[in-house]
Amino acid sequence: MTDVTVSGANGAMGDPGLNGAGGISATAVSGGSASDTTNSATANGGSGGHGGAANNNGAVGAGGSGADGTATIFVNGANVSALTANARGYGGGGGSVSLPGDPATQGAAGGAGGSATAQATQINTMGDSFAAAAAYGAGGGTGEGRGGAGGVGGAVGNSFAKAIGLANASASVTQWGGSGGRGDGSSGVGALGGGAAASSLVNAATGSTQGGTLRLSQTAKGGDGGGGLGGPSGGGAGSAGSASSKLTTDDTKAVTKSLLVISLAEADGGAGGDGAAGANGGSAMASNTLTVTREGIARAYANGGAGGGVYGSGAGTGGGATATAILVANTPQAGDKLNASAQATGGAGGPGYNTSGKGGVGGSAKATAKLTAHGAVSAYVDVTDTAGAGGQGYTGNADAGNGGAANATNAVSGSTQGGTLNLSQEAVGGNGGNSGYGVTG
C-alpha cells in the first residue's frame, strides 16, 4: 500500500476583537505503485481560526476561512491482481465566532468552509482496475449576534475517476458540497444562516475493459443550508445546495469494448436551513445516457432536499427531483441484460415550529426512461416517481403542509427488434403532514 497524505495547518484564533486566521491549503499528489494493490492520496485543508473573544468594548472577531483540499492520484501499471486508486479531498472548516458583549448590537460572521477536489486514475493492463474519488466541501463556521451570519459552505468541483482494466473496471465519484454555518442571534435579533454549496458532475466517471464488465458511478450531493436562530421568530435561513449529475457514455466508441456496462448517475439536493421562514430544499437533477454494443444497465436517481423548518411563518418547500435514463444497445444477443431505470423522489416539506407557522409543501418528482434495443432480446424499462411528504405542524395550532404531486404519464418507452419489451411506471403522491391541533396536510 502506497499512501500520500497532506494536511494544511489550521488558522490561529484571533486576539480579542480580531478575526481568526485562514487555514492553509493542502495538495496531495501520488503516482502510486503498480506493485502495491492499493494506493491513495488524501488532502486535508486546514480549518479557519476562531474569531477572537470579546474585547473591552464587547466586539468579537470573525472566523477565518477554511482552506482547500485537493487530492490527485494516477497509477499506470500491469499486475494480475486488482489495483485500486483512491483520492480523497477535504476542505477545512470555517472558523466560528465567540459570543459578543452585546449580541443585540454586536456580532461577527463565521468563516467560509474550504473547497475540495478529488481526482483518481487507475490503469491496469493485466488485471482488474478500481478508481474512487471523493471530495467533501467543508461547513461554514457559526456566526454570532447582530449581523452574525454563518459562513458559506465550501465549494466542490473538477472531481473525476477513471478506471481501465482487463476483465473488470470500476470508477466511482462522490462530490459533496459544504453546508452553511449556523447563525446564532440574540433574544432580540435573529442571525442569518450560511448558504450551502451546490454540487455538479458532468461525465466524471469513465473507463473501459477488454470485453469485461465496466461499472461507472457518480453522485453529486448539495450541502445543507445553515439555520438562522435567535430573535422572537428566528433569523434568515441559509439556502440549500442543489445537485446535478449528468453522465453520457458511449462504449461503442471505445478502443476496447466492454461486454456489460453498468452506469449510475445520482443527484441529492441538500436540506434548506431553519429560520424565520424556512429555506426551500435543494433541487436534484440526474441524467444518464448509455450506449453499448451488447449489455447495459443505465440508472438515474434524483432525490430532492428537505425544506427548512419555520419559527415565524412559511416553512420551506421540499426540493424537486428530476431523473432521466436512456439506454441504446446496438447488437445485443439473446439473454443479454438490458435495463433503463429512473427514480425521482421529492424532498419533504419543512416543519412548522410556531403557532403562526405552517409546514412546507412536499417536493415534486418526475422521472422518464427509454430503451432502444437493436435485436430480438428481452428489455426492461422502469420509472418510479415519489413526491415529498408535507411538513409537520409541531407547535400549538401550526398547520401541516400538503404532500407533493407525482404524475407519471407515458414516462417509459422503448423498442426491440422482435424481442420482448417490459415497461413499468409508478407514481406515488406525497403524504400530507400531521399536526397536533392545526390543519393537517
Beta strands, then each sheet from edge to edge (+ up, - down):
strand 1: 2-7
strand 2: 26-30
strand 3: 38-44
strand 4: 69-77
strand 5: 83-90
strand 6: 107-108
strand 7: 116-124
strand 8: 129-136
strand 9: 143-145
strand 10: 160-164
strand 11: 168-176
strand 12: 183-184
strand 13: 199-202
strand 14: 205-208
strand 15: 213-221
strand 16: 228-229
strand 17: 243-250
strand 18: 260-268
strand 19: 284-292
strand 20: 295-303
strand 21: 321-329
strand 22: 338-345
strand 23: 365-373
strand 24: 378-386
strand 25: 412-415
strand 26: 420-428
sheet 1: 1+ 3+ 5+ 8+ 11+ 15+ 18+ 20+ 22+ 24+ 26+
sheet 2: 2+ 4+ 7+ 10+ 14+
sheet 3: 6+ 9- 12- 16-
sheet 4: 13+ 17+ 19+ 21+ 23+ 25+
end
